[in-house]
Amino acid sequence: MRQEGRPNKNKIFSERLMWLQIVFAALIAIFVLYLFANQVLDIRHFRTKAKNQRRAYSFVMRGNIYDRNGIKLATDTVYYDIFARKADFVHTPEELAKLLAPILKISQINLTEKLKQDTPLISLKKNVDRKTRDAIAKLNLREIPMDKKSIRTYPQGSLAAHVLGYYNFDADVASGVEYTAKDKLESVSKGADLEITPKGKVIYNISTDPIAATKPIKGKDITLTIDAAVQHVCEKALMKAIQKFKAFRGAVIVMNPRNGEILAYAVYPYFDPNNFKTATSFQTKNWTLTDVYPPGSTFKAITVASAMELEKINRYTKINDTGKIKVGWWPIKNYDYNKNPNPGWIDLVYLFEHSSNVGSVLVAQKMSKFEFHSMLKKFGFGEKTGIDLPGESIGILKAATRWDSSDHASMGYGYGSSVTAIQMASAVAAIANDGVRVTPHVIKYSPEEEAIKVKKVQVMTPEHARIVTDLLTTAVNNSKSIIKSDSYNIAAKTGTSIKPKENGAGYTNKLYTSIVGYLPASDPQVLIYIIVDSAQGAEIWGNTVAAPIFKEISTQVTHILNLQPDKIK
């Protein structure tokens, strides 16, 4: 039995061995076919893969930023960082120092010490210009690599710094338009496709574009609505007033109420974006977007406009101004109560001309708190304006359900809410623009972009808006205000408000002084809003601090923009 079974077992083993040999042969055949297919038939794939491993996109620079007239406000400047690679040394440190010291303008002794450092890569000098780089390149020193980079520079210095912001290439940190327009400034439609060595050298072949290999790719340029000439006038006038009154800070916003384009946006304290690293957060913050304050009497234009739109008052409404009243726990009196304790029945022109607090309270009380709140929301208070700058606050506007009688009354003359400067400018611009509030913006958009980014809200009817404009204009023309012009009708209102404490509990002894106005009143082309924080002196009012700034700016802006006079002489 054993002898009969042994041949069977040998046979089974031989059959299994044969099948294993067939399987292995098949696997080897498949593998050979795979290699043949990939390396011979599909060689293009591997060539492409090898190319991709050597591929890099050429150096990308940010787009430039221009003012509306083509003046360059921001650009990239190419610089180079110079290094020494220890592993590639073919010269001694002394020999290298002798060659490089005159070019890098570094002491030969100090440079020798640097080159003796026991590190793989030694930094010799950063941010050298193209001329220096070319001088080093002519020496053909393989141990001296040079890294190209760009630094954001601002040819106009501190001009419009809070609009432009700044850009830090090393940390990829930005502010202002440099932040909001980042995608566009860095957008590259077509890059130069190059092959490079592991050490970053370009591999030139028949398809290499020699110009693309050396010329950096640049992002898209941005044009702002800012007019550099108007901006300069505003910054200069604001600085002069800040110094005169030893004020804490201030701002000027000049915009076209018809389309929301901001022509100038001066924010003090200024800073130089070329040296933003040395500036403090106090200097770089655009406080007109982030910080809120009680607007004071400039808000009376909004109160009257709201009541006019709701038809609670009309052009000829008379109000009994008793000089002082008490609403709830809040006593209210006119600023000139001691000189004029009981004005009696006044019209709306008188209300604006003499900035009647009592008159404004009585107008506010003609509206229910829900009606008044609804109108303030339409004017954009309690929400962002949508300006194309970062960091905007929504301001402070309590829900109508939380208003008591004192809130309702104080709201009428600019103390019930807290606003940002851009909110105030935008709201009054709506009155100037026949009742249409347009999104304020600093970037010049294409028609397609504008349709998306610039919103228009009908706040009040054109008829009611024009009545308010006429009332404001008549009040200015009847007054002895310094802002009066012989050539232009100006619709404007000054304001003064007490500065709250930082923690919001109570008030300081400092004041906000402001003015908002637009001209020519018959066809408004320019709105100017000015606010000065904590001016010092004996007579600190909107008419004594902010109004002279308005006068200087409006006079120069009408010439710069060649505005046609609307006063008949």
LORO-748800 format. One record per residue (C-alpha): x, y, z; residue in one letter. Coordinates in steps of 0.1 Angstrom, whole numbers, padded with zeros to 4 digits. Each point is the difference from the previous one (the first is absolute). Example, Ala and Ser with C-alpha at 12.3 -4.5 7.8 and 13.67 -1.06 7.14 Angstrom:
REM LORO-748800
SITE      px      py      pz   type
SITE    0123   -0045    0078      A
SITE    0014    0034   -0007      S
This chain:
REM LORO-748800
SITE      px      py      pz   type
SITE    0000    0000    0000      M
SITE    0028    0024    0009      R
SITE    0018   -0007   -0033      Q
SITE   -0031    0006   -0020      E
SITE   -0007    0034    0018      G
SITE    0034    0014   -0004      R
SITE   -0002    0005   -0039      P
SITE   -0033    0018    0005      N
SITE    0014    0024    0024      K
SITE    0029    0008   -0023      N
SITE   -0024    0006   -0028      K
SITE   -0021    0024    0021      I
SITE    0032    0019    0011      F
SITE    0012    0002   -0037      S
SITE   -0034    0014   -0011      E
SITE    0000    0026    0027      R
SITE    0036    0011   -0008      L
SITE   -0009    0003   -0036      M
SITE   -0030    0023    0008      W
SITE    0022    0021    0022      L
SITE    0025    0004   -0028      Q
SITE   -0027    0010   -0024      I
SITE   -0014    0026    0025      V
SITE    0035    0015    0006      F
SITE    0006    0001   -0038      A
SITE   -0033    0017   -0006      A
SITE    0008    0026    0027      L
SITE    0034    0007   -0015      I
SITE   -0015    0003   -0035      A
SITE   -0026    0025    0014      I
SITE    0027    0020    0017      F
SITE    0021    0001   -0032      V
SITE   -0030    0011   -0020      L
SITE   -0008    0027    0026      Y
SITE    0035    0014   -0002      L
SITE    0000   -0001   -0038      F
SITE   -0033    0018   -0001      A
SITE    0010    0027    0024      N
SITE    0036    0005   -0010      Q
SITE   -0004   -0004   -0038      V
SITE   -0036    0004   -0010      L
SITE   -0009    0027    0027      D
SITE    0033    0017    0002      I
SITE   -0016    0035   -0002      R
SITE   -0017   -0006    0033      H
SITE    0033   -0004    0018      F
SITE    0016    0028   -0018      R
SITE   -0028    0023    0012      T
SITE    0004   -0014    0035      K
SITE    0037    0007    0000      A
SITE   -0007    0035   -0014      K
SITE   -0025    0007    0027      N
SITE    0026   -0008    0026      Q
SITE    0022    0027   -0014      R
SITE   -0028    0025   -0006      R
SITE   -0005    0033    0018      A
SITE   -0019    0031   -0006      Y
SITE    0019    0032   -0005      S
SITE    0002    0026    0027      F
SITE   -0034    0016    0007      V
SITE   -0004    0037    0010      M
SITE   -0031    0017    0013      R
SITE   -0019    0024   -0022      G
SITE    0004    0037    0004      N
SITE   -0025    0023    0016      I
SITE   -0008    0033   -0017      Y
SITE   -0021    0030    0009      D
SITE   -0029    0009   -0023      R
SITE    0023    0022   -0021      N
SITE    0027   -0026   -0005      G
SITE    0024    0011    0028      I
SITE    0018   -0031    0013      K
SITE   -0007   -0005    0037      L
SITE    0014   -0035    0006      A
SITE    0023   -0023   -0019      T
SITE    0024   -0029    0004      D
SITE    0037    0006   -0001      T
SITE    0023   -0030   -0006      V
SITE    0028   -0006    0025      Y
SITE    0025   -0028    0006      Y
SITE    0013   -0018    0031      D
SITE    0036   -0010   -0003      I
SITE    0012   -0033    0015      F
SITE    0031   -0022    0002      A
SITE   -0004   -0038   -0004      R
SITE    0027   -0017    0021      K
SITE    0000   -0033   -0020      A
SITE    0008    0018   -0033      D
SITE    0030    0020    0013      F
SITE    0028    0001   -0026      V
SITE    0015    0032    0015      H
SITE    0012    0006    0035      T
SITE   -0021    0023    0022      P
SITE    0028    0026   -0003      E
SITE   -0001   -0001   -0038      E
SITE   -0038    0003   -0001      L
SITE    0000    0029    0025      A
SITE    0026    0018   -0021      K
SITE   -0022   -0003   -0031      L
SITE   -0034    0007    0016      L
SITE    0007    0026    0026      A
SITE    0002    0030   -0024      P
SITE   -0032   -0011   -0018      I
SITE   -0020   -0007    0032      L
SITE    0015    0030    0017      K
SITE    0009   -0021    0030      I
SITE    0033    0001    0019      S
SITE    0023   -0027   -0013      Q
SITE    0008   -0011    0035      I
SITE   -0036   -0004    0010      N
SITE   -0008   -0018   -0033      L
SITE    0028   -0024    0006      T
SITE   -0013   -0009    0034      E
SITE   -0035   -0006   -0015      K
SITE    0014   -0023   -0026      L
SITE    0018   -0020    0026      K
SITE   -0032   -0009    0018      Q
SITE   -0006   -0038    0003      D
SITE   -0035   -0001   -0016      T
SITE   -0010   -0014   -0033      P
SITE   -0015    0032   -0013      L
SITE    0013    0034    0011      I
SITE   -0020    0032   -0004      S
SITE    0023    0028   -0012      L
SITE   -0024    0028   -0007      K
SITE   -0037    0005   -0006      K
SITE   -0020    0023   -0023      N
SITE    0027    0010   -0024      V
SITE   -0010    0016   -0033      D
SITE    0004   -0013   -0036      R
SITE    0032    0019   -0006      K
SITE    0017   -0017    0030      T
SITE   -0013   -0033   -0011      R
SITE    0013    0004   -0035      D
SITE    0034    0010    0013      A
SITE    0002   -0032    0020      I
SITE   -0013   -0021   -0029      A
SITE    0029    0012   -0021      K
SITE    0024   -0016    0024      L
SITE   -0014   -0035   -0008      N
SITE    0003   -0012    0035      L
SITE   -0017   -0034    0003      R
SITE    0000    0001    0038      E
SITE   -0021    0033    0001      I
SITE   -0037   -0007   -0008      P
SITE   -0023    0030   -0002      M
SITE   -0037   -0003    0008      D
SITE   -0024    0024   -0018      K
SITE   -0029    0015    0018      K
SITE   -0022    0030   -0002      S
SITE   -0008    0026    0026      I
SITE   -0032    0021    0000      R
SITE    0009    0037   -0004      T
SITE   -0022    0031    0001      Y
SITE    0014    0028   -0022      P
SITE   -0022    0027    0016      Q
SITE    0011   -0008    0036      G
SITE   -0028    0004    0025      S
SITE   -0026    0013   -0025      L
SITE   -0032   -0020    0004      A
SITE    0017   -0024    0023      A
SITE   -0032   -0012    0017      H
SITE   -0016   -0007   -0033      V
SITE    0030   -0018   -0016      L
SITE    0010   -0018    0032      G
SITE    0032   -0019   -0001      Y
SITE    0012   -0035   -0011      Y
SITE    0026   -0021    0017      N
SITE    0014   -0026   -0024      F
SITE    0018   -0020    0027      D
SITE   -0031   -0006    0021      A
SITE   -0026    0004   -0027      D
SITE   -0018    0026    0021      V
SITE   -0019    0029   -0015      A
SITE   -0024    0029    0009      S
SITE   -0021    0025   -0020      G
SITE   -0004   -0006   -0037      V
SITE    0031   -0022    0001      E
SITE   -0022   -0024    0019      Y
SITE   -0034    0004   -0016      T
SITE    0014   -0001   -0035      A
SITE    0025   -0027    0007      K
SITE   -0015   -0026   -0024      D
SITE    0000    0025   -0029      K
SITE    0035    0014    0008      L
SITE    0014   -0035    0000      E
SITE   -0021   -0013   -0029      S
SITE    0021   -0014   -0029      V
SITE   -0018   -0009   -0031      S
SITE    0029   -0018   -0017      K
SITE    0033   -0010    0016      G
SITE    0033   -0006   -0017      A
SITE    0005   -0038    0002      D
SITE    0037   -0006    0006      L
SITE    0022   -0030    0008      E
SITE    0026    0004    0028      I
SITE    0028   -0019    0016      T
SITE   -0001   -0010    0037      P
SITE    0021    0031    0007      K
SITE   -0025    0022   -0017      G
SITE    0018    0006   -0033      K
SITE   -0022    0003   -0032      V
SITE    0004   -0029   -0024      I
SITE    0001    0015   -0035      Y
SITE   -0013   -0020   -0029      N
SITE   -0015    0007   -0034      I
SITE   -0034    0009    0014      S
SITE    0013    0023    0029      T
SITE   -0010    0036   -0004      D
SITE    0031    0020    0011      P
SITE   -0021    0031    0008      I
SITE   -0024   -0019    0022      A
SITE    0029   -0017    0017      A
SITE    0013    0033    0013      T
SITE   -0031    0022    0001      K
SITE   -0022   -0005    0031      P
SITE   -0037   -0007   -0003      I
SITE   -0022    0028    0015      K
SITE   -0035   -0001    0014      G
SITE   -0028    0023   -0011      K
SITE    0002    0037    0006      D
SITE   -0026    0018    0021      I
SITE   -0013    0035   -0005      T
SITE   -0015    0018    0029      L
SITE   -0027    0027    0001      T
SITE    0024    0021    0021      I
SITE    0012    0032   -0016      D
SITE    0036    0006    0012      A
SITE   -0003    0038   -0002      A
SITE   -0032    0001    0021      V
SITE    0016   -0025    0024      Q
SITE    0030    0022    0004      H
SITE   -0021    0031    0007      V
SITE   -0021   -0019    0026      C
SITE    0031   -0014    0018      E
SITE    0017    0034    0001      K
SITE   -0031    0019    0013      A
SITE   -0007   -0027    0026      L
SITE    0036   -0001    0012      M
SITE    0000    0038    0004      K
SITE   -0032   -0001    0021      A
SITE    0012   -0029    0021      I
SITE    0032    0019    0009      Q
SITE   -0018    0033    0006      K
SITE   -0025   -0015    0024      F
SITE    0023   -0027    0014      K
SITE   -0027   -0026   -0008      A
SITE    0003   -0037    0006      F
SITE   -0010   -0011   -0035      R
SITE   -0022    0010   -0029      G
SITE   -0013   -0010   -0034      A
SITE   -0013    0013   -0033      V
SITE   -0021   -0019   -0025      I
SITE   -0008    0015   -0034      V
SITE   -0023   -0020   -0022      M
SITE   -0023    0004   -0031      N
SITE   -0035   -0006    0014      P
SITE   -0013   -0009   -0034      R
SITE    0021   -0032   -0004      N
SITE    0016   -0006    0034      G
SITE    0036    0005   -0013      E
SITE    0023    0013    0027      I
SITE    0023    0027   -0013      L
SITE    0020    0004    0032      A
SITE    0002   -0018    0033      Y
SITE    0024    0016    0024      A
SITE    0004   -0016    0034      V
SITE    0023    0015    0027      Y
SITE    0024   -0011    0015      P
SITE    0017   -0008   -0033      Y
SITE    0027   -0026   -0006      F
SITE    0024   -0009   -0028      D
SITE   -0009   -0035   -0014      P
SITE    0036   -0003   -0013      N
SITE    0010   -0002    0037      N
SITE   -0032   -0015    0014      F
SITE    0020   -0023    0024      K
SITE    0011    0031    0020      T
SITE   -0036    0014    0002      A
SITE   -0021   -0006    0031      T
SITE   -0035   -0016   -0001      S
SITE   -0014    0034    0009      F
SITE    0015    0014   -0032      Q
SITE   -0009   -0029   -0024      T
SITE   -0036   -0005    0012      K
SITE   -0027    0016   -0021      N
SITE   -0020    0011    0029      W
SITE   -0027    0016   -0022      T
SITE   -0011   -0036   -0008      L
SITE    0004   -0017    0033      T
SITE   -0007    0026    0027      D
SITE   -0034    0014    0008      V
SITE   -0011    0033    0016      Y
SITE   -0031    0021    0005      P
SITE   -0004    0021   -0032      P
SITE   -0015    0031    0016      G
SITE   -0019    0026   -0019      S
SITE    0010   -0012   -0035      T
SITE   -0026   -0027    0008      F
SITE   -0027    0026    0000      K
SITE    0000   -0001   -0038      A
SITE   -0009   -0038    0002      I
SITE   -0027    0007    0026      T
SITE   -0017    0027   -0021      V
SITE    0004   -0022   -0032      A
SITE   -0016   -0030    0017      S
SITE   -0030    0020    0012      A
SITE   -0003    0017   -0034      M
SITE   -0001   -0034   -0017      E
SITE   -0026   -0013    0024      L
SITE   -0020    0033   -0007      E
SITE   -0001    0009    0037      K
SITE    0014    0034   -0010      I
SITE    0002    0021   -0032      N
SITE    0020    0029   -0013      R
SITE   -0021    0025    0020      Y
SITE   -0003   -0018    0033      T
SITE    0003    0022    0031      K
SITE    0012   -0013    0034      I
SITE   -0003    0015    0034      N
SITE    0035    0002    0013      D
SITE   -0001    0007    0037      T
SITE    0038    0000    0004      G
SITE    0000   -0030    0023      K
SITE   -0021   -0030    0008      I
SITE    0002   -0032    0021      K
SITE   -0008   -0034   -0015      V
SITE   -0001   -0027    0026      G
SITE    0031    0003    0021      W
SITE    0019    0019   -0027      W
SITE    0001    0038    0000      P
SITE    0006    0016   -0034      I
SITE    0007    0036   -0009      K
SITE    0014    0019   -0029      N
SITE    0037    0008   -0001      Y
SITE   -0008    0038    0000      D
SITE   -0026   -0002    0027      Y
SITE    0017    0026    0022      N
SITE   -0001    0025   -0028      K
SITE   -0033   -0009   -0016      N
SITE   -0021   -0019    0026      P
SITE   -0033   -0001   -0018      N
SITE    0001    0002   -0039      P
SITE   -0037   -0007   -0003      G
SITE   -0015   -0013   -0032      W
SITE    0028   -0008   -0024      I
SITE    0001   -0014   -0036      D
SITE    0023   -0027   -0012      L
SITE    0025    0024   -0015      V
SITE    0004    0016    0035      Y
SITE    0003   -0035    0015      L
SITE    0031   -0007   -0023      F
SITE    0014    0035    0002      E
SITE   -0001    0002    0038      H
SITE    0004   -0037    0005      S
SITE   -0030   -0003    0023      S
SITE    0002   -0031    0022      N
SITE   -0036    0005    0013      V
SITE   -0013    0005   -0036      G
SITE    0018   -0032   -0011      S
SITE   -0015   -0020    0030      V
SITE   -0035    0012   -0008      L
SITE    0005   -0010   -0037      V
SITE    0012   -0035    0012      A
SITE   -0030   -0003    0022      Q
SITE   -0024    0005   -0029      K
SITE    0011   -0035   -0011      M
SITE   -0006   -0031    0020      S
SITE    0032   -0017    0012      K
SITE   -0007   -0028   -0025      F
SITE   -0004    0024   -0029      E
SITE    0031    0019    0009      F
SITE    0020   -0032    0005      H
SITE   -0011   -0013   -0034      S
SITE    0011    0032   -0017      M
SITE    0034   -0001    0017      L
SITE    0005   -0035   -0012      K
SITE   -0008    0011   -0036      K
SITE    0026    0027    0004      F
SITE    0025   -0028    0008      G
SITE    0004    0004    0037      F
SITE    0005   -0031    0021      G
SITE    0016   -0018   -0030      E
SITE    0031    0001   -0021      K
SITE    0001    0023   -0030      T
SITE    0017   -0027   -0021      G
SITE    0031    0022   -0007      I
SITE    0028   -0020   -0017      D
SITE    0024    0005    0030      L
SITE    0005   -0025    0028      P
SITE   -0010    0003    0036      G
SITE   -0033    0019   -0003      E
SITE   -0023    0001    0031      S
SITE   -0038   -0001    0000      I
SITE   -0002    0029    0025      G
SITE   -0024    0000    0029      I
SITE   -0038    0003   -0006      L
SITE   -0022   -0015    0026      K
SITE   -0031   -0019   -0010      A
SITE   -0031    0021    0001      A
SITE   -0015   -0023    0026      T
SITE    0028    0011    0024      R
SITE   -0005    0037   -0004      W
SITE   -0014    0019    0029      D
SITE   -0013    0036   -0003      S
SITE    0035    0014    0006      S
SITE    0015   -0022   -0027      D
SITE   -0026    0012   -0024      H
SITE    0005    0036    0008      A
SITE    0038    0000    0001      S
SITE    0001   -0019   -0033      M
SITE   -0015    0031   -0016      G
SITE    0031    0022    0006      Y
SITE    0027   -0026   -0004      G
SITE    0005   -0017    0034      Y
SITE   -0021   -0031    0000      G
SITE    0022   -0019   -0024      S
SITE    0037   -0004   -0008      S
SITE    0012    0001   -0035      V
SITE    0032   -0004   -0021      T
SITE    0012    0029   -0021      A
SITE   -0007   -0019   -0033      I
SITE   -0035   -0008    0012      Q
SITE   -0007    0037    0005      M
SITE    0015    0010   -0033      A
SITE   -0020   -0027   -0018      S
SITE   -0033    0010    0017      A
SITE    0002    0037   -0009      V
SITE    0012   -0009   -0035      A
SITE   -0034   -0017   -0004      A
SITE   -0018    0033    0006      I
SITE    0024    0017   -0025      A
SITE   -0007   -0027   -0026      N
SITE   -0038    0005   -0002      D
SITE   -0006   -0025    0028      G
SITE    0021   -0029   -0015      V
SITE    0027   -0014    0023      R
SITE    0029   -0015   -0021      V
SITE    0027   -0023    0014      T
SITE    0031    0021    0007      P
SITE    0031   -0014   -0017      H
SITE    0037    0007   -0006      V
SITE    0006   -0024   -0029      I
SITE   -0010    0009   -0036      K
SITE   -0021   -0029   -0013      Y
SITE   -0010   -0011   -0035      S
SITE   -0037    0003   -0007      P
SITE   -0004   -0038    0006      E
SITE    0018    0002    0033      E
SITE   -0018    0031    0011      E
SITE   -0034   -0017   -0006      A
SITE    0010   -0026    0026      I
SITE    0020    0021    0025      K
SITE   -0017    0034    0000      V
SITE   -0036   -0001    0014      K
SITE   -0026    0027   -0003      K
SITE   -0027    0004    0026      V
SITE   -0029    0025   -0003      Q
SITE   -0002    0015    0034      V
SITE   -0024    0029   -0007      M
SITE   -0018    0015   -0030      T
SITE    0020    0025   -0021      P
SITE   -0026    0027    0008      E
SITE    0005   -0004    0038      H
SITE    0038   -0002   -0004      A
SITE    0001    0032   -0020      R
SITE   -0021    0018    0027      I
SITE    0025   -0010    0027      V
SITE    0029    0012   -0023      T
SITE   -0018    0033   -0005      D
SITE   -0005    0004    0037      L
SITE    0037   -0007    0008      L
SITE    0011    0024   -0028      T
SITE   -0022    0028    0011      T
SITE    0012   -0004    0036      A
SITE    0036    0003   -0012      V
SITE   -0007    0030   -0022      N
SITE   -0019    0018    0028      N
SITE    0028   -0006    0025      S
SITE    0034    0016    0006      K
SITE    0017   -0033   -0004      S
SITE    0036   -0001   -0013      I
SITE   -0010   -0026   -0025      I
SITE   -0022    0023   -0021      K
SITE    0011    0004   -0035      S
SITE   -0006    0028   -0025      D
SITE   -0001   -0025   -0029      S
SITE   -0016   -0031    0013      Y
SITE   -0031   -0009    0020      N
SITE    0010   -0023    0028      I
SITE   -0023   -0023    0019      A
SITE    0018   -0007    0034      A
SITE   -0004   -0007    0037      K
SITE    0026    0003    0027      T
SITE    0001   -0022    0031      G
SITE    0015   -0001    0035      T
SITE   -0003   -0030    0024      S
SITE    0014   -0010    0033      I
SITE    0025   -0028   -0002      K
SITE   -0010   -0031    0020      P
SITE    0025   -0018    0023      K
SITE    0018   -0030   -0014      E
SITE   -0021   -0024    0021      N
SITE   -0032    0017   -0011      G
SITE   -0009    0010    0036      A
SITE   -0006    0037   -0001      G
SITE    0018    0028   -0019      Y
SITE    0034    0017   -0001      T
SITE    0006    0037   -0002      N
SITE    0011   -0004   -0036      K
SITE   -0020    0008   -0031      L
SITE   -0006   -0013   -0036      Y
SITE   -0004    0029   -0024      T
SITE   -0013   -0007   -0035      S
SITE   -0016    0013   -0032      I
SITE   -0016   -0016   -0029      V
SITE   -0010    0018   -0032      G
SITE   -0003   -0003   -0037      Y
SITE    0002    0023   -0031      L
SITE   -0011    0014   -0023      P
SITE   -0033   -0005    0018      A
SITE   -0020    0003   -0032      S
SITE    0018   -0030   -0015      D
SITE    0022   -0016    0027      P
SITE    0034   -0013   -0013      Q
SITE    0020   -0001    0032      V
SITE   -0007   -0008    0036      L
SITE    0025    0008    0027      I
SITE   -0001   -0014    0035      Y
SITE    0024    0011    0026      I
SITE    0005   -0011    0036      I
SITE    0025    0011    0026      V
SITE    0005   -0019    0032      D
SITE    0009    0019    0032      S
SITE    0010    0034   -0013      A
SITE    0013    0023    0028      Q
SITE   -0008    0036    0005      G
SITE   -0026    0025    0014      A
SITE   -0026   -0001   -0028      E
SITE   -0002   -0036   -0012      I
SITE   -0030   -0005   -0023      W
SITE   -0007   -0015   -0034      G
SITE   -0002    0035   -0014      N
SITE    0034    0011    0015      T
SITE    0021   -0032   -0005      V
SITE   -0015   -0021   -0029      A
SITE   -0016    0028   -0021      A
SITE    0033    0018   -0008      P
SITE    0014   -0033   -0013      I
SITE   -0031   -0004   -0021      F
SITE    0005    0035   -0014      K
SITE    0036   -0006   -0010      E
SITE   -0007   -0034   -0016      I
SITE   -0032    0010   -0018      S
SITE    0017    0031   -0015      T
SITE    0028   -0021   -0014      Q
SITE   -0020   -0030   -0011      V
SITE   -0024    0021   -0021      T
SITE    0031    0012   -0019      H
SITE    0016   -0034   -0003      I
SITE   -0032   -0016   -0013      L
SITE   -0011    0031   -0020      N
SITE   -0035    0001    0015      L
SITE   -0024    0024   -0016      Q
SITE   -0013    0027    0024      P
SITE   -0037    0000    0007      D
SITE   -0004    0034    0016      K
SITE   -0012    0029   -0021      I
SITE    0021    0031    0006      K
